[in-house]
Amino acid sequence: MKIRVYFEDTDIGGIVYHTKYINFCERARSEILFENGIMPYDTSSKSGYIVKSLKCDFLKSATLGDILEVKTKVLSVSKVKFTLLQEIFKGDEKLFSMEVVIVHTINGKPAKIDSKILELWGVGK
């Protein structure tokens, strides 16, 4: 997913705030779901996918006006959680890397991952 850096993403010097990289990754994960007709949270069944943990590496800074690309791939999957690697690039240059563990929940408790999600991440069937 491509993202342009706007003024709201930066400090007064035009450097992207560190937390914005996490926001960009969240947006990319949500967009993958939306593009496949899946809502990240279903209010009727009270089920959703929540972040359990993050491990981030801030490698270089992005600046105002940059066009960034967020790339996402699956590292591992279990019954109730999956781990993704998300990286942010400016052209060929990697700026940010994050491993995120995401847990499927129903009514706030861990629950088996839906087969549609597993198929989306290339794990099902």
Disulfide bonds with the S-S distance in Angstrom:
none
